[in-house]
Amino acid sequence: MAALREMARSGRDGNLRGSRLAASADRHTPAPARPAPQCLDIYDWAIGLDEWADNDWDTARQFGTSVRAGAKVLQGLGLIESYGWAYDLDTAIDWLSWQGPLVIGTNWYDSMFERDRHGFLRIPNGSRVVGGHCTLVMSVDLQREAVRVLTSWRDFGYFWLSFEDFERLIREDGECCSPTETPHSKEKQG
């Protein structure tokens, strides 16, 4: 978790899908024998695997990539065994409650650059999509009816997202990825 928080605070990731996926892999796996890939490496490799050919030469990293492509990269590196998908709010909440964080890639609205006084990002009527963003959903709070989300933008950190807004983002073709750690041999576990 320390590496995840450091990555989020430092803002050094440049693009976010690579950093969210690297953070998820960091949480789920022990320190690898080889150096861990850098966030932008994961992002760059994902560009070559994603479903959009028009971003393949995007050296400025402006067009984005998919969470699925990032998960494929991590799986290819042996950092995660598999990954699955949550396509609705109930499945996402179940995963968060019993398994752990979710990497999500969703629309990002103009209203989502500022938290309200309770730390929530809101999507009121009339909000416009200004792009996409990848974040790490860390936990669920059933009493608040909200999820706690971490972004890697410098000085942005954590925010809350209501179940209603989270469900909306998922319904809008949001990617909600649940990585599964790679099992390690008894020798590696000590």
C-alpha positions in Angstrom: 0.0 0.0 0.0 2.9 2.4 0.7 4.0 2.3 -3.0 0.4 2.9 -4.1 0.1 6.0 -1.9 3.5 7.3 -2.9 2.6 6.9 -6.6 -0.6 8.8 -6.1 1.1 11.6 -4.2 4.0 12.0 -6.5 2.0 12.6 -9.7 4.9 11.1 -11.6 2.8 8.6 -13.6 1.9 11.0 -16.4 -1.1 8.9 -17.5 -3.4 7.2 -15.1 -4.3 3.8 -16.4 -0.8 2.6 -16.1 -0.4 4.0 -12.6 -3.7 2.5 -11.4 -2.8 -0.9 -12.8 0.7 -0.7 -11.4 -0.7 0.3 -8.0 -3.1 -2.6 -8.1 -0.3 -5.1 -8.9 1.8 -3.6 -6.1 -1.0 -4.2 -3.7 -1.6 -7.8 -4.8 1.9 -9.1 -5.2 5.1 -9.4 -3.2 8.1 -7.5 -4.3 9.1 -9.0 -7.7 12.6 -10.5 -8.2 13.1 -8.2 -11.2 12.5 -4.4 -11.0 8.9 -3.5 -11.3 7.8 -1.8 -14.5 7.3 1.9 -14.3 3.8 3.3 -14.7 4.5 4.8 -18.1 6.0 1.6 -19.3 2.8 -0.2 -18.5 0.8 2.6 -20.2 3.0 2.6 -23.4 2.8 -1.2 -23.7 -1.0 -1.1 -23.2 -1.3 1.4 -26.1 0.0 -1.3 -28.4 -2.4 -3.9 -27.1 -5.6 -1.9 -26.8 -8.5 -1.9 -29.2 -7.7 1.5 -30.9 -5.2 1.6 -33.7 -5.3 5.4 -33.9 -3.3 5.8 -30.6 -0.5 3.4 -31.5 2.0 6.2 -32.2 0.8 8.5 -29.4 4.2 9.3 -27.9 2.7 12.3 -26.2 0.2 10.0 -24.4 -2.8 12.2 -25.2 -5.4 9.7 -26.5 -5.6 7.2 -23.6 -5.8 3.4 -23.6 -8.0 0.8 -22.0 -8.0 -0.8 -18.6 -8.3 -4.1 -20.3 -5.0 -3.5 -22.3 -3.2 -2.5 -19.0 -4.5 -5.7 -17.4 -3.2 -7.7 -20.3 0.2 -6.1 -19.8 0.3 -7.0 -16.1 -0.8 -10.5 -16.8 1.9 -10.9 -19.5 4.5 -9.7 -17.0 3.2 -12.3 -14.5 2.1 -9.6 -12.0 -1.5 -10.7 -12.0 -2.9 -14.2 -12.7 -6.1 -13.1 -14.2 -8.7 -10.3 -14.2 -12.4 -10.1 -14.3 -15.0 -7.4 -14.7 -17.8 -5.9 -12.8 -20.6 -4.7 -15.1 -22.9 -3.3 -12.5 -23.0 -1.7 -9.1 -23.9 -4.8 -7.0 -21.0 -6.8 -8.5 -18.6 -4.0 -7.9 -19.7 -3.6 -4.3 -19.5 -7.3 -3.6 -15.9 -7.4 -5.0 -14.9 -4.4 -2.9 -16.4 -5.9 0.2 -14.9 -9.3 -0.1 -11.9 -9.2 -2.4 -10.2 -5.8 -2.6 -9.8 -2.7 -4.9 -11.0 -2.3 -8.4 -9.2 -0.5 -11.2 -11.8 1.6 -13.1 -11.6 3.6 -16.3 -14.6 5.9 -16.7 -15.8 9.1 -18.2 -14.6 12.2 -16.4 -17.0 15.1 -16.1 -16.3 18.9 -15.8 -18.0 18.8 -12.4 -15.5 16.2 -11.1 -12.5 18.5 -10.7 -13.7 19.8 -7.3 -14.8 17.9 -4.2 -17.8 19.1 -2.2 -17.4 19.9 1.5 -17.9 16.2 2.3 -15.1 15.0 0.0 -17.5 13.8 -2.8 -17.2 14.3 -6.5 -20.6 14.8 -8.0 -22.1 14.6 -11.5 -25.1 17.0 -11.4 -27.5 17.3 -14.4 -25.9 19.4 -17.1 -22.3 18.2 -16.4 -20.3 17.5 -19.6 -17.8 14.7 -20.3 -14.4 16.3 -20.7 -12.4 13.0 -21.2 -11.7 9.8 -19.4 -9.8 8.9 -16.3 -8.5 5.8 -14.6 -8.7 5.5 -10.8 -8.4 2.9 -8.1 -11.6 2.2 -6.0 -10.2 1.3 -2.6 -13.2 0.6 -0.5 -16.9 0.7 0.0 -18.9 2.5 2.8 -22.4 1.0 3.0 -23.6 3.6 5.5 -22.5 6.5 3.3 -23.6 4.6 0.2 -20.4 5.5 -1.5 -17.0 4.2 -2.6 -13.6 5.7 -1.7 -11.5 6.3 -4.8 -7.8 7.2 -5.2 -6.4 9.1 -8.2 -2.8 9.7 -9.0 -3.2 13.4 -9.8 -0.8 15.4 -7.7 -2.6 16.9 -4.6 -5.9 15.3 -5.5 -5.6 12.0 -3.6 -8.8 10.4 -2.3 -12.4 11.3 -3.0 -15.8 9.8 -2.4 -18.2 8.8 -5.2 -21.9 8.1 -4.4 -23.3 4.7 -5.4 -25.6 6.6 -7.8 -22.7 8.3 -9.6 -20.5 5.2 -9.5 -23.3 3.2 -11.1 -23.8 5.9 -13.7 -20.1 5.7 -14.7 -20.2 1.9 -14.9 -23.3 2.1 -17.1 -21.6 4.5 -19.4 -19.3 1.8 -20.6 -17.0 2.2 -17.6 -14.3 -0.5 -17.2 -14.3 -2.0 -13.7 -11.4 -4.4 -13.5 -10.8 -6.9 -10.7 -7.2 -8.2 -10.8 -6.4 -11.5 -9.2 -2.9 -11.9 -7.8 -0.4 -14.5 -9.1 0.0 -17.5 -6.8 3.6 -17.9 -5.7 5.4 -21.1 -4.9 6.1 -22.0 -1.2 9.8 -21.3 -1.8 9.0 -17.7 -2.8 6.7 -17.3 0.2 9.4 -18.3 2.6 
